[in-house]
């Protein structure tokens, strides 16, 4: 192909669509305006562009044999979009960001009644008006998560070589997951990264032919022995009420382990496997007086629940030096334990223990995970007496983190640093922290004094406008209204101010 064209279409229903040599996008998924678009918008646009470009190989050069195999296209394109963006614009930290945007979003949906297997051969009997239903979070995000799991137990080198062979062998043809698995098996056996008595199909059929995922529970047995169990993660039911699960509900699980003595989060090849017909496994050789983390770097598509002893050792490490544990693992620990609390596996105190160290956390993906779980809680307590306790606990941690990354956005700042600062400020001001409110008021006043040149960084304008109006007086509201009337009808600031008027707490400010 000599060239690649990209076309923006207003109100394009799909958002974006790959075609051979011609990708089509909804306007907001393609257009970026320097000094007007936020870093969050640049990140989103870049990811969408990368996804559609990846489809030139996975989707166009090699396409799905039928609609029930579509996860191979979409899973691989989703997996590679984050790798591609990490290479081109590394400031977005997409290899850690995907833990929330892909893995955690997939698991939340996969535990719901709406979930379904990646492969459902009954789809071949469906009418075409039902086929669009397969384009969902399972197909895209669970698919990508399982490919990352294969990267872990095969190694990245073996996976890449296998995918190159897959593209060569199936160019200009339709393909199915069995063909992909066979090629990866051959590559794994050749490289020595996959045991000769194991195939990718035998492993991955347990993940692609059934919905859901396992809960792996880890308990200390002795100073050197650990007991591990697997079962289906079932919401709101602890340990499936003790019921014996059908073996077909189990998985072949690769388990990579990081420990205090060997905190390696790069080598994700399995330390051991839990077989699909095994619910209980006893593991020898780990020093249980020190922290042990199962599913290192969260490469495996499952949740891990620790007993109190093992959890407390991990908590000690987080509180002493969280950077020893990988960013992705920190994010996943928090996601697992908030999920366990919401669905009644543990008490809220166990979950909150994992948030005590957050004042020292500067990684966006961890905070994004925290905010995704705290937002529903804030919505519930915002008009109750509990709000003050919530604010007293969280706000100081937000300010600590803001101080570490830098309270003010400087001209050279970009990428994840900018996005995280905006989110932290949004939360700190929403919790009415005095320093955040003072900062927002100062910036808003500077803009009012020189309306021709807005000094507020575009990434935090919505936060500043809302905070200023929520906590300002009648003069602040009048100033905002004056500026609103003077702004261009099509301007971004006019739209942001319009939304911010809804933040005003005094109904007397609102003009009837």
Helices and strands as residue ranges (DSSP letters): E 5-9, E 16-17, E 22-26, G 27-29, H 39-54, E 62-64, G 67-69, H 70-88, G 90-92, H 94-98, I 99-104, H 105-110, G 121-125, G 128-134, H 137-137, I 138-142, H 143-154, H 156-169, E 173-175, H 177-191, H 200-208, E 214-220, E 225-232, G 238-242, G 247-249, E 253-255, E 257-259, E 272-274, E 280-284, E 292-294, G 296-298, E 303-306, H 308-321, G 322-324, H 327-342, H 348-353, G 356-360, H 364-381, H 386-405, H 416-430, H 434-449, G 458-460, H 461-471, H 474-486, H 492-500, G 501-503, G 507-509
